[in-house]
């Protein structure tokens, strides 16, 4: 059994040209939960001037339906964490970039400043009873600096795991990774469960997901319909599609708890909302 976290309501929608109303974004979250996903990254507590698509995070949270699914929020700093805690979410997703250039572009902070801030948030989350995970962005490569030293990634992962992260997720922010690199990163134990956040920019996302599965990853980020990208990374296209990943995992005998037919229905609904064909393939091809 592995856990799939659908990041479509956050990572997926933040890159779309249109801004959806909070009620529609909440409906997407609720539909994903209804399809059996047990973790959904619902919102980002970020300055709406930087990412207008994420405005009204508190309104989204207020419209989430209770159930077995855990709804999480992305926080980039302590102000964001304050908002998450006040909104009543029980899981915080933190992100720290491994490369200096991307960290300054994305978080307006050095890697050391961002890591120290994450440690402070992890300590607060522990005291508040909020589960907190850390995603290491640009773990496979940086759009501004190129390749990233795997040893540097592992050292940062070990530091934040020791600081209280419940799990570490390695993010291929610009979709540059290949299976060999995935196996190298996941081979180094960091003391907590590990996962991957993959983009299919260069059509290696699903090969990387399979390599991560074989290497022991237990958490997989994916986005409904394959929507997404990163507004701070040039030419970074969508995440791996959740329904495509579920199809792969189920075919390999891996349990996810997701109803694939219902998930395809969510992708079809989202297609109608966004008014365009989505990047995912399984929802267009249908079940065999």
C-alpha positions in Angstrom: 0.0 0.0 0.0 1.3 3.4 -0.9 -0.2 6.9 -0.3 -1.0 9.2 -3.2 -1.3 12.9 -2.4 -3.2 14.8 -5.1 -1.7 18.2 -5.4 -3.9 19.3 -8.3 -5.9 21.8 -6.2 -2.7 23.5 -5.3 0.2 22.8 -7.6 -2.0 22.1 -10.5 -4.3 25.1 -10.3 -1.6 27.6 -9.4 -0.2 27.4 -12.9 -3.5 27.7 -14.8 -4.2 31.0 -16.6 -7.7 31.3 -15.0 -8.4 31.7 -11.3 -11.1 29.5 -10.0 -13.5 30.6 -7.2 -12.7 29.1 -3.8 -16.0 27.2 -3.9 -15.0 25.4 -7.1 -11.5 24.6 -5.7 -13.1 23.1 -2.6 -15.4 21.1 -4.8 -12.4 19.7 -6.6 -10.9 18.7 -3.2 -14.1 17.0 -2.1 -14.5 15.2 -5.4 -10.9 13.8 -5.1 -11.6 12.7 -1.6 -14.8 11.0 -2.8 -12.8 9.0 -5.3 -10.8 7.5 -2.4 -7.7 9.7 -2.2 -6.7 9.8 1.5 -4.5 12.9 1.1 -5.2 16.1 -0.9 -3.0 19.2 -0.9 -5.9 21.6 -0.9 -4.5 25.1 -0.7 -1.4 27.3 -0.4 -1.2 30.0 2.2 0.8 32.4 0.1 0.5 36.0 -0.7 -2.2 36.2 -3.4 -0.3 39.0 -5.1 2.4 36.4 -5.9 0.0 33.6 -6.9 -3.5 35.0 -7.5 -4.8 31.5 -8.2 -4.4 30.6 -4.6 -6.3 33.5 -3.1 -9.1 32.7 -0.6 -7.4 29.7 1.0 -9.4 30.0 4.2 -12.7 30.0 2.1 -11.6 26.8 0.5 -10.8 25.2 3.8 -14.2 26.2 5.2 -15.9 24.4 2.4 -14.0 21.1 2.7 -16.2 18.1 3.7 -15.2 16.0 6.7 -14.2 12.4 6.0 -11.3 10.0 6.0 -9.2 12.2 3.7 -6.6 14.5 5.1 -6.5 17.9 3.6 -3.2 19.7 3.7 -1.9 23.2 3.1 1.4 24.4 1.7 3.2 27.0 3.8 6.3 28.9 2.8 6.9 30.8 6.0 5.7 31.3 9.6 2.9 33.7 8.4 1.6 31.0 6.2 1.8 28.5 9.1 -0.2 30.9 11.3 -2.9 31.0 8.7 -3.0 27.2 8.3 -3.2 26.6 12.0 -6.0 29.2 12.4 -7.9 27.6 9.5 -7.9 24.3 11.3 -5.9 22.1 9.0 -4.1 19.2 10.6 -1.3 18.7 8.0 1.2 21.3 6.8 3.4 20.8 3.8 6.6 22.8 3.9 9.0 23.3 0.9 12.7 24.0 0.9 14.7 24.4 -2.3 18.0 22.7 -2.5 19.6 25.3 -4.9 20.3 28.8 -3.9 19.0 30.5 -7.0 15.7 28.8 -6.9 15.3 29.4 -3.2 15.7 33.1 -3.7 13.4 33.1 -6.6 10.7 31.0 -5.0 11.0 31.9 -1.3 13.0 35.1 -1.3 15.5 33.5 1.0 18.8 31.6 1.0 18.7 27.8 1.4 20.0 28.3 5.0 17.4 30.9 5.8 14.6 28.7 4.4 15.9 25.6 6.2 16.0 27.4 9.5 12.5 28.8 9.0 11.3 25.2 8.2 12.9 24.0 11.5 11.0 26.7 13.4 7.7 25.7 11.8 8.4 22.0 12.4 8.9 22.7 16.1 5.7 24.7 16.3 3.7 22.1 14.4 4.9 19.4 16.8 3.7 21.5 19.7 0.4 22.2 18.0 -0.3 18.5 17.1 -0.1 19.3 13.4 1.6 16.8 11.1 4.3 18.4 9.0 6.1 17.1 5.9 8.9 18.7 3.9 9.3 18.7 0.2 12.8 19.4 -1.1 12.3 21.2 -4.4 15.0 21.2 -7.2 16.2 17.9 -5.7 17.1 16.6 -9.2 18.1 19.8 -10.9 17.7 23.6 -10.9 16.4 25.7 -13.8 19.0 28.3 -13.0 22.0 26.3 -11.8 21.7 23.0 -13.5 22.6 19.6 -11.8 22.3 19.4 -8.0 24.8 17.4 -5.9 22.9 14.4 -4.4 25.0 14.6 -1.3 23.7 18.1 -0.7 20.1 16.9 -1.1 20.6 14.0 1.4 22.3 16.2 3.9 19.4 18.7 3.9 16.9 15.8 4.1 18.7 14.4 7.1 18.7 17.8 8.8 15.0 18.4 8.3 14.1 14.8 9.3 16.0 15.4 12.5 14.1 18.6 12.9 10.8 16.8 13.1 9.6 16.3 9.5 7.2 13.3 9.4 8.4 12.5 5.9 10.7 13.9 3.2 9.5 14.3 -0.4 12.0 14.7 -3.2 10.7 17.0 -5.9 11.7 16.9 -9.6 10.6 20.5 -10.0 11.6 20.9 -13.6 11.0 17.3 -14.7 14.7 16.6 -15.4 15.1 13.4 -13.4 15.7 9.9 -14.7 15.3 6.5 -12.9 19.0 6.2 -12.1 19.0 9.5 -10.2 15.8 8.5 -8.4 17.4 5.3 -7.2 20.5 7.1 -6.0 18.5 9.6 -3.9 16.2 7.1 -2.3 19.1 4.7 -1.5 20.3 7.0 1.2 18.2 6.5 4.4 17.2 9.7 6.2 15.3 8.4 9.2 11.8 9.0 8.0 9.6 7.7 5.2 10.3 9.3 1.8 8.3 10.1 -1.2 8.5 11.8 -4.6 6.9 14.7 -6.4 7.4 14.2 -10.1 6.8 16.2 -13.2 6.5 14.7 -16.6 8.1 17.6 -18.5 10.5 15.3 -20.4 8.3 12.2 -20.4 10.3 10.4 -17.7 7.8 11.0 -14.8 6.2 7.6 -14.8 9.5 5.7 -15.3 10.7 7.7 -12.3 7.6 6.8 -10.3 8.2 3.1 -11.0 11.9 3.4 -10.0 10.8 5.2 -6.8 8.3 2.4 -6.0 11.1 -0.2 -6.4 13.4 1.9 -4.2 10.9 2.0 -1.3 9.1 5.3 -1.7 5.8 5.2 0.1 4.3 8.6 -0.8 3.6 9.8 -4.4 2.5 13.3 -5.3 0.4 13.6 -8.4 -2.1 16.0 -10.0 -5.5 15.2 -11.4 -5.4 15.3 -15.2 -1.7 16.0 -15.1 -2.2 19.7 -14.7 0.4 21.9 -13.1 4.0 23.2 -13.3 5.8 25.8 -11.4 5.3 29.5 -12.0 8.8 30.2 -10.8 10.5 27.6 -13.0 10.7 28.4 -16.8 9.1 25.8 -19.0 8.2 23.5 -16.1 5.1 21.6 -17.3 2.6 19.4 -15.5 2.9 16.9 -12.7 2.4 13.2 -13.4 -1.4 12.6 -13.7 -3.0 11.0 -10.7 -5.2 8.7 -12.7 -2.3 7.6 -14.9 -0.3 6.8 -11.7 -3.1 4.9 -10.2 -3.6 2.8 -13.3 0.2 1.9 -13.3 0.2 1.1 -9.6 -3.0 -1.0 -9.7 -1.6 -2.9 -12.7 1.5 -3.7 -10.6 -0.7 -5.0 -7.7 0.0 -2.0 -5.5 -3.0 -0.9 -3.4 -3.9 2.8 -3.3 -7.4 2.8 -2.0 -8.5 4.9 -5.0 -11.5 4.1 -7.2 -9.9 4.7 -10.6 -13.3 5.0 -12.4 -14.4 7.7 -10.0 -11.1 9.4 -10.4 -11.5 9.5 -14.2 -14.8 11.1 -13.6 -13.1 13.9 -11.6 -10.7 14.5 -14.4 -13.6 14.7 -16.9 -15.3 17.2 -14.6 -12.2 19.3 -14.3 -11.8 19.3 -18.1 -15.2 20.9 -18.3 -14.3 23.5 -15.6 -11.0 24.5 -17.2 -12.5 24.4 -20.7 -9.6 22.5 -22.3 -8.3 19.0 -22.7 -6.0 18.0 -19.8 -2.6 16.4 -20.1 -3.5 13.1 -18.5 -4.0 10.1 -20.8 -5.9 7.5 -18.9 -9.0 9.7 -18.4 -9.1 10.2 -22.2 -8.5 6.6 -23.1 -10.8 5.2 -20.5 -10.6 1.9 -18.6 -9.8 -1.2 -20.6 
